Amino acid sequence: MRTWIWIAGVAAAVSCSPREKKEKDPLSELPAKKQARVIEAQAEPDSLKGSLQAVATGAIGGQPITVDYYSPAVRGRIIWGGLVPFDQVWVTGAHNCTRITFEAAVVIENQTLQAGTYAFLSIPGKEHWTLILNRNYRQHLADNYSADEDVVRVDVLPTAAPHQERLRYQVIEASDENGFISVTWEQLRIQLPLALAVSSGQK
């Protein structure tokens, strides 16, 4: 009788081995990005709380570009010069800095950026904005921002847009080699122009 109990116990232990548990739950190690939302055009407030984890994806010339960010809502607040101060570095989102990942080298402002992930920050102004790509994409807000880690800066003019309740990023292809990353919030839009880099160097 004791022999039978011992054999049954060994069989039960083998059937519940860690290896079998891993095989039953292959999705347990997926990153938090799984919960990210795609922000669409949105004119009216929603009932969701806080700044939503969001993602925007697209491709230029078949080369993927991904934007990971947190999307705050207007909620009747004064955004420009209020919630987002003028002439101060902003993570162009909420919480952690916005991150842009290029799967291929791109050219921005006549400068070639290698494939990789960069922080996307900005300095909003009343008349124009400065858009920044920075090497340190692991920073909370702009607390650890250093201009020494900037890889490119671009001055752009904001344009008027239909009301957008939640901050929205879009990756838009203009041609096989050119496009831009668009940011729309409240009644304002900015665009970061970029082009694919060719294998022999900058075009």
C-alpha positions as CSV (number, residue, x, y, z in Angstrom):
1,M,0.0,0.0,0.0
2,R,2.8,2.4,0.9
3,T,4.6,1.6,-2.4
4,W,1.4,2.5,-4.3
5,I,1.1,5.9,-2.5
6,W,4.8,6.7,-3.3
7,I,4.4,6.0,-7.0
8,A,1.2,8.0,-7.2
9,G,2.9,11.0,-5.6
10,V,5.8,10.9,-8.1
11,A,3.4,10.7,-11.0
12,A,1.5,13.8,-9.7
13,A,4.8,15.7,-9.2
14,V,5.9,15.0,-12.8
15,S,2.5,16.0,-14.2
16,C,2.7,19.4,-12.5
17,S,6.4,20.1,-13.4
18,P,7.4,23.7,-14.0
19,R,8.2,22.9,-17.7
20,E,4.6,21.8,-18.3
21,K,3.3,25.0,-16.6
22,K,5.4,27.2,-18.9
23,E,4.0,25.4,-22.0
24,K,0.5,26.0,-20.8
25,D,1.0,29.7,-20.4
26,P,3.1,31.0,-23.3
27,L,1.6,34.6,-23.0
28,S,2.7,35.2,-19.4
29,E,5.9,37.0,-20.4
30,L,4.4,39.4,-22.9
31,P,5.4,43.1,-22.3
32,A,3.0,45.7,-21.0
33,K,2.7,47.1,-24.6
34,K,0.0,44.4,-25.0
35,Q,-2.4,46.8,-23.1
36,A,-1.6,49.9,-25.3
37,R,-4.5,51.5,-27.2
38,V,-4.6,53.1,-30.6
39,I,-5.9,56.6,-30.3
40,E,-8.3,57.5,-33.0
41,A,-9.8,60.9,-34.0
42,Q,-11.9,62.0,-31.0
43,A,-13.8,65.2,-30.7
44,E,-15.7,64.5,-27.5
45,P,-14.5,63.6,-24.0
46,D,-14.6,60.0,-22.8
47,S,-15.2,58.4,-19.4
48,L,-11.8,56.8,-19.2
49,K,-9.6,58.0,-16.4
50,G,-6.0,59.2,-16.5
51,S,-3.5,59.2,-19.4
52,L,-3.9,56.0,-21.5
53,Q,-0.9,53.9,-22.6
54,A,-1.0,54.2,-26.3
55,V,0.8,53.1,-29.5
56,A,0.9,54.4,-33.1
57,T,2.4,52.3,-35.8
58,G,3.0,52.8,-39.5
59,A,5.6,52.4,-42.2
60,I,7.5,54.5,-44.7
61,G,8.8,52.6,-47.7
62,G,7.9,49.4,-46.0
63,Q,10.1,50.2,-43.0
64,P,8.1,50.1,-39.7
65,I,8.0,53.0,-37.2
66,T,6.4,52.7,-33.8
67,V,5.5,55.4,-31.3
68,D,4.9,54.4,-27.7
69,Y,3.4,57.1,-25.5
70,Y,0.8,58.0,-22.8
71,S,-2.2,59.9,-24.1
72,P,-3.7,62.6,-21.8
73,A,-7.2,64.1,-22.4
74,V,-8.1,67.8,-22.6
75,R,-11.1,67.5,-20.2
76,G,-11.9,71.2,-20.6
77,R,-8.5,72.4,-19.5
78,I,-6.3,75.1,-21.0
79,I,-3.6,73.1,-22.6
80,W,-1.1,75.4,-24.4
81,G,0.5,77.8,-22.0
82,G,-1.5,76.1,-19.2
83,L,-1.2,72.4,-18.6
84,V,1.7,72.4,-21.1
85,P,3.9,75.5,-20.4
86,F,5.4,77.4,-23.2
87,D,9.2,77.4,-23.7
88,Q,9.8,74.3,-21.5
89,V,10.9,70.8,-22.5
90,W,7.9,68.5,-22.6
91,V,7.8,64.7,-23.1
92,T,5.1,65.3,-25.7
93,G,2.8,63.0,-23.7
94,A,2.4,62.0,-20.1
95,H,4.4,60.0,-17.5
96,N,7.4,58.4,-19.2
97,C,8.9,60.1,-22.3
98,T,7.4,59.3,-25.7
99,R,9.5,56.8,-27.5
100,I,9.9,56.4,-31.3
101,T,11.5,53.3,-32.7
102,F,12.8,53.2,-36.3
103,E,13.4,49.8,-37.8
104,A,15.7,51.4,-40.5
105,A,17.9,54.4,-40.7
106,V,16.1,57.7,-41.3
107,V,17.1,61.2,-42.3
108,I,15.8,64.2,-40.3
109,E,16.9,67.7,-40.8
110,N,19.7,66.5,-43.1
111,Q,21.1,64.2,-40.4
112,T,21.0,60.4,-40.5
113,L,19.7,58.6,-37.5
114,Q,20.5,54.9,-37.2
115,A,17.7,52.4,-36.6
116,G,16.8,52.2,-32.9
117,T,14.7,53.8,-30.2
118,Y,14.8,57.5,-29.3
119,A,13.0,59.8,-26.9
120,F,10.7,62.3,-28.6
121,L,10.5,65.6,-26.7
122,S,9.4,69.1,-27.7
123,I,9.6,72.7,-26.6
124,P,6.2,74.3,-27.3
125,G,6.1,77.9,-28.2
126,K,3.5,80.5,-29.0
127,E,4.7,80.9,-32.6
128,H,6.9,77.8,-33.2
129,W,7.9,74.5,-31.6
130,T,11.3,72.8,-31.3
131,L,11.0,69.0,-31.8
132,I,13.8,66.9,-30.3
133,L,15.0,63.3,-30.6
134,N,17.2,62.3,-27.7
135,R,19.2,59.2,-26.9
136,N,17.9,58.7,-23.4
137,Y,14.5,57.1,-24.0
138,R,14.3,55.7,-20.5
139,Q,13.3,58.9,-18.6
140,H,10.3,59.9,-16.6
141,L,8.8,63.2,-17.6
142,A,11.7,65.5,-18.5
143,D,13.4,65.2,-15.1
144,N,16.6,63.5,-16.5
145,Y,16.6,65.3,-19.8
146,S,20.0,66.5,-21.0
147,A,20.5,68.5,-24.2
148,D,23.9,66.8,-24.5
149,E,22.1,63.6,-25.5
150,D,20.1,65.2,-28.3
151,V,20.6,63.7,-31.7
152,V,18.6,66.2,-33.7
153,R,16.4,69.3,-33.2
154,V,13.9,70.6,-35.7
155,D,11.9,73.9,-35.6
156,V,8.4,73.6,-36.9
157,L,5.3,75.7,-37.1
158,P,2.1,74.4,-35.4
159,T,-1.1,74.3,-37.5
160,A,-4.8,74.5,-36.5
161,A,-6.7,71.2,-36.3
162,P,-10.2,70.0,-35.5
163,H,-10.6,69.4,-31.7
164,Q,-8.8,66.2,-30.6
165,E,-9.7,65.2,-27.1
166,R,-6.9,62.8,-26.5
167,L,-3.3,63.3,-27.6
168,R,-2.9,61.4,-30.8
169,Y,0.2,60.3,-32.8
170,Q,0.1,59.1,-36.4
171,V,2.8,57.7,-38.7
172,I,2.0,59.0,-42.2
173,E,3.6,58.0,-45.4
174,A,3.8,60.7,-48.0
175,S,5.8,58.8,-50.6
176,D,7.9,55.6,-50.9
177,E,10.8,57.4,-49.1
178,N,9.2,60.3,-47.2
179,G,6.7,60.8,-44.5
180,F,6.1,62.4,-41.1
181,I,5.1,61.7,-37.6
182,S,2.0,63.8,-36.7
183,V,1.0,64.9,-33.2
184,T,-2.5,66.3,-32.7
185,W,-4.1,67.5,-29.4
186,E,-6.7,70.1,-28.4
187,Q,-6.9,72.2,-31.6
188,L,-3.2,72.0,-32.6
189,R,-1.1,69.8,-34.8
190,I,2.7,69.5,-35.3
191,Q,4.6,67.3,-37.7
192,L,8.1,65.8,-37.7
193,P,9.2,65.3,-41.4
194,L,11.6,62.4,-42.1
195,A,12.9,60.3,-45.0
196,L,14.4,56.9,-45.3
197,A,18.2,56.8,-45.5
198,V,19.6,55.0,-48.6
199,S,22.2,52.2,-48.1
200,S,25.0,54.2,-49.7
201,G,24.4,57.1,-47.2
202,Q,22.2,60.1,-47.0
203,K,20.2,60.9,-50.1
